Amino acid sequence: MFSLIVVLSLVGPALGYGKYRYSIPHGHDVLSPCRWGDKSWPGVGHTNQAGGGDLNPFGQDFKAEGFKYTVSLCQKDSDGDGKTNGQELGDSSCSWAKYKRLAILDKATGHPGICEPLYSSACLGRSDWVKCSF
C-alpha cells in the first residue's frame, strides 16, 4: 500500500503542466528549432524540450500574464526574433481564445520562446541554452 501511495504521489509532478498547451494556439504543435530531429517542442514555456525546469522567455511572459494567452502576450515578441508570439503560434490577428472554437489560425511558424533561426546574428546569445542533438 505504501508503495502505491509513493508511486501515485510521483505521477502528478512527472506529468507536469501539459494542460497549459491547451491554453495557447497550436500548443501541441509548437515547432522545435531542431527541425531535423523531433519536430515539436512539447514544453513550450520551458528551456527543456519535454517541459519542466527553467522557463524560457515565452514561459516567463506567460507566467507574468497569469498563465493566460492574452492579446498583450500575443503581440509581444518574447524571444526577440522579430516575430510576435501570435505570428509564431499561427495567431497573427490575436483572435484566438481558449474556449473560442471558431478562431481561424494560420500554421504555426516557429517557437515563441526560442529566437530563430538559432545561429543567425540576431539570435546569437539569446538561445544558447537550446541543445540540438545531431
Rosetta blueprint (number, residue, H / E / L):
1 M L
2 F H
3 S H
4 L H
5 I H
6 V H
7 V H
8 L H
9 S H
10 L H
11 V H
12 G H
13 P H
14 A H
15 L H
16 G L
17 Y L
18 G H
19 K H
20 Y H
21 R H
22 Y H
23 S H
24 I L
25 P L
26 H L
27 G L
28 H L
29 D L
30 V L
31 L E
32 S L
33 P L
34 C L
35 R L
36 W L
37 G L
38 D L
39 K L
40 S E
41 W L
42 P L
43 G L
44 V L
45 G L
46 H E
47 T L
48 N L
49 Q L
50 A L
51 G L
52 G L
53 G L
54 D L
55 L E
56 N L
57 P H
58 F H
59 G H
60 Q H
61 D H
62 F H
63 K H
64 A H
65 E L
66 G L
67 F L
68 K L
69 Y L
70 T L
71 V H
72 S H
73 L H
74 C H
75 Q H
76 K L
77 D L
78 S L
79 D L
80 G L
81 D L
82 G L
83 K L
84 T L
85 N H
86 G H
87 Q H
88 E H
89 L L
90 G L
91 D L
92 S L
93 S L
94 C L
95 S L
96 W L
97 A L
98 K L
99 Y L
100 K L
101 R L
102 L L
103 A L
104 I L
105 L L
106 D L
107 K L
108 A L
109 T L
110 G L
111 H L
112 P L
113 G L
114 I L
115 C L
116 E L
117 P L
118 L L
119 Y L
120 S L
121 S L
122 A L
123 C L
124 L L
125 G L
126 R L
127 S L
128 D L
129 W L
130 V L
131 K L
132 C L
133 S L
134 F L
